[in-house]
């Protein structure tokens, strides 16, 4: 049976369309595969790059930790260098912290940290050179000082006995120049200016003593101070109270009197007046000059 020409033409057109569609499908499939391959390659390359950058970051961190350990072993005997070392150690610790917090893909920051690492290494080498130089100088100075001390020791040995003799004589002179007293006593007087031991009748106290002869003592005015305490240990004072310095200690006096001392024995009396009342018990008196304590005495009132 003969095929209709129109049908043949339609069939041929349809076959051409099917063939074109298949070709297009194959082309698109090839393109898709190519794109997938390209994407896989790009992903692989990126993953490899990130892995490499993470390795570089880890290596940089390890180098910084090693540098930190090197700084930890450095020390010196000089406060200025130790202060500088502490500052550099702090910089290293801060840099390690920044590296750990920075993403490995931030290559600009990583290059900056590498430069800072190099700078800190250079600074550490300078510290080592400086410490070694100072230690060398210190050893030299120590040796020179030891030699100087040996020379000085030889000189001191020659003068030591003489110094001891001078100090002994000076001590003897100082001790011998101290004014001393004897016969220190205290009595109570009533309104009739008679001695009494009745506390209710006492109106004033009289302290008497003698500054003994001493040719080595300084000549001139000498003020004698008395400190009178009641049975409760309270210092008795009136409106004319005065203070003085004895052995570097400031003391308050109940009364005082100045005498002219020329190295000969001097007798003196010191009154304590205007005390409102007296109680029963033991009263004590201490006599002083600014050189020290002259003596102590007691009075019993009933």
GINOR-V173195 format. One line per field, one symbol per residue. ss: DSSP state (H for helix, E for strand, C for the rest). A space follows every 10 residues. Layout:
ss->???
//
This chain:
ss->CCCCHHHHHH HHHHHHHHHH HHHHHHHHHH HHHHHHHHHH HHHHHHHHHH HHHHHHHHHH HHHHHHHHHH HHHCCCCCHH HHHHHHHHHH HHHHHHHHHH HCCCCCHHHH HHHHHHHHHH HHHHHHHHHH HHHHHHHHHH HHHHHHHHHH HHHHHHHHHH HHHHHHHHHH HHHHHHCCCC EEEEEEEEEC CCCCECCCHH HCCEEEEEEE ECCCCCCCCE EEEEEEEEEC CCCCECCCCC CEEEEECCEE EEECEEEEEE ECCCCEEEEE EECCCCCCCC EEEEEEEEEC CEEEEEEEEE EC
//
